[in-house]
Amino acid sequence: MNRLDPVIDLGNLKTGAHTVVVTVTTTLMNRLKQYRPDVYTAAKQDYGLLGTVTVTPYGEAALS
């Protein structure tokens, strides 16, 4: 995914249930703070899904 244009096309879905899984990684600084908080003293950085997530259909069609 392009972080400057965070849009993912979920096109070509078939009829039935679907699951969307989002994996979020931490910043390296946050990871290092866990092991050496005495050395890495900078404030913890925000990361992850920091805003609203929406699934917006761009079209609907009857499936036969």
C-alpha positions as CSV (number, residue, x, y, z in Angstrom):
1,M,0.0,0.0,0.0
2,N,1.2,3.5,-0.8
3,R,1.1,5.5,2.5
4,L,0.7,8.8,0.6
5,D,-2.4,7.5,-1.2
6,P,-3.8,4.8,1.3
7,V,-6.4,3.2,-1.0
8,I,-6.6,-0.5,-1.7
9,D,-8.7,-1.9,-4.5
10,L,-10.7,-5.0,-3.3
11,G,-12.1,-5.5,-6.8
12,N,-13.1,-8.9,-8.3
13,L,-14.7,-10.2,-5.2
14,K,-16.9,-13.3,-5.5
15,T,-20.2,-13.8,-3.8
16,G,-19.9,-14.8,-0.1
17,A,-18.3,-13.6,3.1
18,H,-15.0,-11.8,3.0
19,T,-12.4,-10.8,5.7
20,V,-10.0,-7.9,5.5
21,V,-6.9,-8.3,7.7
22,V,-4.7,-5.3,8.4
23,T,-1.2,-5.9,9.8
24,V,0.4,-2.9,11.6
25,T,4.1,-2.8,12.4
26,T,5.7,-0.6,15.0
27,T,8.5,2.0,14.4
28,L,12.0,0.8,15.0
29,M,12.4,3.4,17.8
30,N,9.4,2.1,19.7
31,R,10.8,-1.4,19.4
32,L,14.2,-0.4,20.7
33,K,12.7,1.5,23.6
34,Q,11.4,-1.9,24.9
35,Y,14.9,-3.3,25.2
36,R,16.9,-0.2,26.2
37,P,14.7,2.5,27.6
38,D,17.7,4.1,29.3
39,V,19.4,4.7,25.9
40,Y,16.3,5.4,23.7
41,T,14.7,8.3,25.7
42,A,12.7,9.9,22.9
43,A,8.9,10.0,23.2
44,K,7.0,7.0,21.9
45,Q,5.9,7.5,18.3
46,D,2.3,7.0,17.3
47,Y,1.7,4.3,14.7
48,G,-1.0,2.1,13.2
49,L,-4.5,3.0,12.1
50,L,-4.6,6.6,13.4
51,G,-7.7,7.6,11.6
52,T,-11.1,6.3,10.5
53,V,-11.0,3.2,8.2
54,T,-13.9,2.9,5.7
55,V,-14.8,0.4,3.0
56,T,-16.4,2.3,0.2
57,P,-18.0,0.5,-2.8
58,Y,-17.2,2.1,-6.1
59,G,-20.0,0.2,-7.9
60,E,-22.7,-2.4,-7.5
61,A,-23.8,-5.1,-9.9
62,A,-26.2,-8.0,-9.8
63,L,-24.4,-11.3,-9.8
64,S,-25.9,-14.2,-11.8
